């Protein structure tokens, strides 16, 4: 019995050792950058994180993504979105309200001060890039009349977006017990915000210069919060397009990011990383993992899928025994940019359908109007052009025939049996024949006209003679005293 108990205890100890060894292997320090697809939640420093496809909203990766967290200054994503959606003219000159000074002493600043004047667009850029709590309060009062009204708008907008575990208590993100969100909800808010072109333009600014009328120019975005956008930074990430960092003692180090590559866009959230650099590391790892969730399609691969919606050709004089009934499929060749790729979320039918629809909408083809057989495989038939929004350039290609198309065999004609009839194929002969027919027709009409005129003259003579005869008969009848009736 003791031996069995001892054996069970030994097995339990071995299991615990192995479990601990396995757990220790899954740590941020053991992350393999050569295999980003192997990312696991334990390989992130942040307590909560998420990676979302910006187009579909699909969650590509998650770590405690539905756990309530303090968002710190990532709150300003919602503040900026509402500031833009308010309809305020970005070029309007505004006066900074008193609420800009109603902030905690350790708050980050634009800085702006009550009574100063500036362009509204500069206020939005300044508070977002410099994470100014003073500017966030100023936007809130300008948009809604008071901080309280603005916070109510924030919570209403969050509910409209689909957030289920978010509650805002201020416009800037300073820690309050009832001010919280989740990584998932913040990704939803960012997804909605990035659909707004003005928000997108501000979010992707590495740095900018704004102007306060009373004090002159102020640098914005020069701090560490934009490191992921700045080339030369150890945390720079090619393709990153924002979005917002945040730091408080309660929230830790946070960053909400977005990146784009070859038509795909992903959104990351990293909440409560213990150290400043760890939020950037986590964001890089999330981005790298994200691109492993997509398949890259070349232009000819995208065209092959989309071709039925772009080109539909039927050769009217194709051979009667043509296996495809005269339908001709075209392929692309001589592509001007062989590096073109389109990233499509793997395993998502909706994603490929959306990608194809987008490809079709940006593609134009030029084809001849008189395309007839015979056609040879590889023969250039037309041209294709595709506008690539990721680069702002146009990719061109040639459209070539996928196969040979034979011409329909001509039927035996009468002239093949009676060669002399080929004279009728001579245009000059046909003209002379037409003139002759017209002359014959005129002669026939003239003869008919003369014949009709002769008939009319005979009829008149007959009528006169008949009238004369009847008149004489009547006279004779009168002479005889009516005893005789004239013959009719």
HELIX and SHEET records of a PDB file:
HELIX    1   1 UNK A    2  UNK A   25  1                                  24    
HELIX    2   2 UNK A   28  UNK A   30  5                                   3    
HELIX    3   3 UNK A   33  UNK A   38  5                                   6    
HELIX    4   4 UNK A   41  UNK A   43  5                                   3    
HELIX    5   5 UNK A   72  UNK A   75  5                                   4    
HELIX    6   6 UNK A   76  UNK A   85  1                                  10    
HELIX    7   7 UNK A   98  UNK A  101  5                                   4    
HELIX    8   8 UNK A  120  UNK A  129  1                                  10    
HELIX    9   9 UNK A  133  UNK A  144  1                                  12    
HELIX   10  10 UNK A  147  UNK A  161  1                                  15    
HELIX   11  11 UNK A  183  UNK A  194  1                                  12    
HELIX   12  12 UNK A  197  UNK A  203  1                                   7    
HELIX   13  13 UNK A  224  UNK A  229  5                                   6    
HELIX   14  14 UNK A  276  UNK A  291  1                                  16    
HELIX   15  15 UNK A  299  UNK A  310  1                                  12    
HELIX   16  16 UNK A  349  UNK A  361  1                                  13    
HELIX   17  17 UNK A  414  UNK A  417  1                                   4    
HELIX   18  18 UNK A  419  UNK A  425  5                                   7    
HELIX   19  19 UNK A  427  UNK A  479  1                                  53    
SHEET    1   A 5 UNK A  59  UNK A  63  0                                        
SHEET    2   A 5 UNK A  48  UNK A  53 -1                                        
SHEET    3   A 5 UNK A 264  UNK A 273 -1                                        
SHEET    4   A 5 UNK A 252  UNK A 261 -1                                        
SHEET    5   A 5 UNK A 240  UNK A 248 -1                                        
SHEET    1   B 2 UNK A  93  UNK A  95  0                                        
SHEET    2   B 2 UNK A 117  UNK A 119 -1                                        
SHEET    1   C 2 UNK A 208  UNK A 212  0                                        
SHEET    2   C 2 UNK A 216  UNK A 220 -1                                        
SHEET    1   D 2 UNK A 294  UNK A 297  0                                        
SHEET    2   D 2 UNK A 342  UNK A 345 -1                                        
SHEET    1   E 2 UNK A 313  UNK A 314  0                                        
SHEET    2   E 2 UNK A 327  UNK A 328 -1                                        
SHEET    1   F 4 UNK A 330  UNK A 333  0                                        
SHEET    2   F 4 UNK A 393  UNK A 401 -1                                        
SHEET    3   F 4 UNK A 380  UNK A 388 -1                                        
SHEET    4   F 4 UNK A 363  UNK A 367 -1                                        
END                                                                             
